[in-house]
C-alpha cells in the first residue's frame, strides 16, 4: 500500500493521517479538505470563539511545522466530487484525479438549512466570526433549534447582551436524547435568564424581518441562527458503490468497502459494545475513530480491532458544565444517583434494556461520572448496579 488518501481535513481526517505516520506508513499520504484553512477545532466555535474569549489562531489543531513534519500531499480548499471504487480514484473539484491504495472518508457534516435567505449557521470558522461580529448588546437574535449547539449559542449571545429568542419544535428541548426530566432542568437555565424560549413551535422559513412560524406569526429578529441538525457530506459518493444511509455505512472495523474506511461525523458504523449502528457527531469520537480507521486500514485482516468506544460529549451553557458517556438515545429509564436535579448539580444514569447504557452529569466533578463510564464499558446490568446504589430517584 503506497498511496493513501484521506478525504476530510478536520479532527477525524487529521487523526487518521497522524496515526498512519505513527504506525510506520511512509508512502504518499494525500489529505484533502474543502476549506482553505489547515485543520482546526470546531467545538469552541459555539463557545469560546463566539464569545470572543479566544481568537481564531487558538483553534488550530496543529502548527504549520507539525503538518510539514507529516510529509503530506496537502490539498486544501478543494472538495472531493466523486469516487471510482473499481479504479481506486478520488475525483476533486479542480479536475484532479487522485489514485489510492487505501482511502479514509472523513468528510463530516453540514448544517441543515431552512427556506429563505440571510440566516446564520454555525459549522465553520467563518460562520462563527460572522455571527460574532453581529452579536452586539441589544441585538435581537432568534435561535431556531434548542439542541446542544443552539443552546450553547443562545447562552453566549445572552452573555454578550443580545435579546435571545429560542424556538424549539419539541415540547421539551433535548428530551429525545436526555429524557424529559433532565431536559426540563437544562431548559430552566434559559428561562431563569430571561431568554424567550418557545417550545412546540415550528419555523417554516427565514424572512427579511426574522422567521415565520407554521401558524403564520413572524418572530422579529436582527439576526437568525439556524441550529436544526446536520446532514452527512456523502453526495460526492453518489454512484460510487459505497452504501450510504445517514452517513457512510461501515462494519465494526469502520470499513465501508475493501481498503475503504470512514471516520468521524460522516461514519455510520456498527458498535458492538451497544449492539447497534450509530453515527456520532462529537469531537472525541472523531479523533478516536480516525485513529481506529487508520490502524485497521494498515492491519492484516486478522489483526483488525472492532471500534467499540463509550461515546463522550460535553457542553457548556451559562454556568453549567454538562458531560455524558454512553449512548443515551432510545433509553428506557433514567435514575438520578447523585446530587439534585433542582440544584442543577447531579448525575443521571440511563437504562437501555437490562444494562447501563449511559450517564450524564451537570456541574459534578469528573470522578463522579467516570465510575459510570466503567460500568457502561463493562455492559453492567442495571439491576444490581444502579439499584445497588440504594438512593436513586427515577425520573
LINHU-V222238 format. One record per residue. PHI is phi in degrees with one decimal (NA if undefined). OMEGA is omega as a letter, one per 40 degrees, with the letter a starting at -180 (none if undefined). Layout:
PHI	OMEGA
PHI	OMEGA
This chain:
NA	a
-110.7	a
-136.8	i
-121.5	i
-115.6	i
-113.8	a
-102.5	a
122.0	a
-110.4	i
-111.9	a
-60.2	a
-67.4	a
-64.3	i
-64.8	i
-61.4	i
-63.9	a
-62.9	a
-63.9	a
-66.7	i
-57.0	i
-67.6	a
-63.7	a
-84.0	i
101.9	i
-69.7	a
-122.0	i
-84.2	i
-69.1	a
-126.5	a
-98.7	i
-115.9	a
-108.1	i
-138.0	a
-78.8	i
-87.3	a
-75.2	a
-86.1	i
-63.2	a
-54.3	i
-138.2	a
-87.3	a
-99.0	a
-54.6	a
-75.3	a
-58.5	a
-91.3	a
-125.5	a
-62.9	a
-70.3	a
-63.0	i
-82.0	a
63.6	i
-83.2	i
-120.4	i
-100.0	a
-59.2	a
-60.2	a
-72.1	a
-83.7	a
-58.5	a
-76.2	i
-144.4	i
-76.1	i
-55.1	i
-65.0	i
-61.3	a
-66.8	i
-60.5	a
-65.2	i
-77.3	i
62.3	a
-86.0	i
-88.1	a
-91.8	a
-117.8	a
-102.0	i
75.4	i
-139.6	a
-90.3	i
-77.0	a
-118.2	a
-167.4	i
-138.1	i
-111.1	a
-63.1	a
-62.9	a
-89.1	a
55.2	a
-135.1	i
-102.8	i
-96.3	a
-112.3	a
-64.3	i
-86.6	i
94.2	a
-73.2	i
-118.3	a
-106.7	i
-76.3	i
-148.0	i
-101.6	i
-137.2	a
-136.7	i
-119.1	i
-94.1	a
-140.3	a
-85.0	i
67.3	a
-134.3	i
-132.1	a
-70.1	i
-68.8	a
-124.1	i
-112.3	i
-57.3	a
105.5	a
-116.8	i
98.3	a
-80.8	i
-86.0	i
-125.8	a
-137.9	i
-134.5	a
-111.1	i
-60.5	i
-61.6	i
-56.3	a
-67.8	a
-67.2	i
-64.1	i
-65.8	a
-59.3	a
-64.1	a
-92.7	a
-87.6	i
-91.1	a
-54.8	i
88.1	i
-68.4	i
-94.1	a
-114.6	i
-103.7	i
-107.1	i
-98.0	a
110.2	a
-106.9	i
-72.4	a
-62.7	a
-64.6	i
-62.6	i
-66.0	i
-63.0	a
-64.5	i
-62.2	i
-63.2	i
-66.1	a
-60.3	i
-61.2	i
-63.2	a
-82.5	i
94.4	i
-78.8	i
-90.7	a
-108.7	i
-115.2	a
-116.1	a
-111.2	a
-141.7	a
-72.1	a
-77.2	i
-62.6	i
-133.2	i
-56.7	i
67.9	a
-59.9	a
-63.8	a
-100.8	a
-112.4	a
95.3	a
-64.7	a
-63.0	i
-68.5	i
-58.5	i
-66.3	i
-62.7	i
-66.5	i
-64.6	a
-62.7	i
-61.8	i
-72.0	a
-63.6	a
-61.7	a
-103.4	i
84.7	i
-66.2	i
-83.0	a
-93.7	i
-122.5	i
-102.3	i
73.3	i
-118.6	a
-116.0	i
-91.8	a
-99.0	i
-163.6	i
-92.1	a
-117.9	i
-64.5	a
-102.5	a
154.7	i
-136.1	i
-106.6	i
-90.0	a
-62.0	i
-85.6	i
97.6	a
-66.3	i
-104.8	i
-94.8	a
-69.4	i
-158.9	i
-83.5	i
-137.3	i
-127.9	i
-114.6	i
-99.1	a
-133.5	a
-114.0	i
99.9	a
-133.2	i
-123.3	i
-63.2	i
-83.0	a
-121.4	a
-57.5	a
-66.4	i
-95.4	i
-55.9	i
79.4	a
-79.0	a
102.3	i
-70.0	i
-81.5	a
-123.3	i
-160.1	a
51.1	a
119.9	i
-81.7	a
-78.9	a
-129.5	i
-89.1	a
-67.5	i
-94.1	a
74.2	i
-91.3	i
-102.4	i
-163.3	a
-52.4	i
63.0	i
-124.1	a
-122.5	i
-132.1	a
-153.5	i
85.5	a
-58.5	a
-84.8	a
-89.9	i
-112.3	a
-126.5	i
-85.1	i
-97.3	a
-66.3	i
-63.0	a
-109.1	i
54.0	i
-155.3	i
-85.2	a
-146.6	i
-129.6	a
-114.1	i
-104.4	i
-131.1	a
-59.6	a
-61.2	i
-62.3	a
-58.0	a
-66.9	a
-65.0	a
-73.7	i
-60.2	i
-65.6	a
-64.4	i
-62.0	a
-64.4	a
-63.4	a
-69.1	i
-63.1	a
-82.4	a
-77.6	i
-66.5	a
-51.2	a
-75.5	a
-100.1	a
-67.9	i
-120.7	i
-60.8	i
-92.8	a
-130.4	a
-83.1	i
-91.7	a
-57.8	i
-134.7	i
-146.8	i
-139.0	i
-150.7	i
-112.7	i
-138.8	a
54.5	i
-98.1	a
-102.5	i
-106.8	a
-108.1	i
-132.9	a
-146.8	i
-122.0	i
97.6	a
-120.9	a
-84.1	a
-63.8	i
74.1	a
-70.1	a
-104.6	a
-160.2	i
-128.4	i
-132.3	i
-86.5	a
-108.4	i
-158.1	i
78.0	a
-145.4	i
-58.9	a
-62.7	a
-89.3	a
53.0	i
-149.7	a
-165.2	i
-121.8	i
-112.6	a
-115.3	a
-116.2	i
-100.0	i
-125.1	a
66.3	i
-112.0	a
-128.1	i
-77.5	a
-103.0	a
-168.8	i
-150.6	i
-133.1	i
-125.6	i
-123.9	i
53.8	i
-117.7	i
-64.0	a
-53.7	a
-65.0	a
-67.8	a
-109.8	a
-63.2	i
-62.5	i
-74.7	i
-60.2	i
-62.6	i
-64.0	i
-64.6	a
-62.4	a
-84.5	a
64.8	a
-60.9	i
-69.3	i
-63.1	i
-69.7	a
94.6	i
-106.0	i
-74.5	a
-61.0	a
-67.6	i
-63.4	i
78.1	a
-138.9	a
-73.4	i
-121.2	i
-73.4	a
-131.2	none
